[in-house]
Amino acid sequence: MELTNVIEKPVQPVITYLQIEQLAEKHSELCHGVYASFNGGAQFEDLESLLLKMLDQASEISSLLMLKNNI
């Protein structure tokens, strides 16, 4: 049996606002934690990996919102 009449559609990921909201909440918690750590006397070197994670999360949130708006 041939499937010549089947039209293939590109598969788009299912992105929900709940997923974006949950990631934004985690991002907010991380931001507050980093801020509190700096206020507590932590040095940049102590928090560098967390700052990089903050950048990654912000990028991911932005990308997800753009994808969601284009679907």
DABELSUL-V920965 format. One record per pair of residues at least 12 apart in sequence whose C-alpha atoms are under 10 Angstrom apart, sorted by the first residue. I is the first residue (numbers start at 1). J is the second residue. Records with the same first field share a line. If there is no record, write none. Layout:
I->J, J
This chain:
12->67, 71
13->67, 68, 71
14->67, 68, 71
15->64, 65, 67, 68, 71
16->64, 65, 68
17->64, 65, 68
19->61, 64
20->60, 61, 62, 63, 64, 65, 68
21->61
22->61
23->57, 58, 60, 61, 64
24->57, 58, 60, 61, 62
26->54, 57
27->53, 54, 55, 56, 57, 58, 61
28->54, 57, 58
30->50, 51, 53, 54, 57
31->50, 51, 53, 54
33->50
34->46, 47, 48, 50, 51, 54
35->47
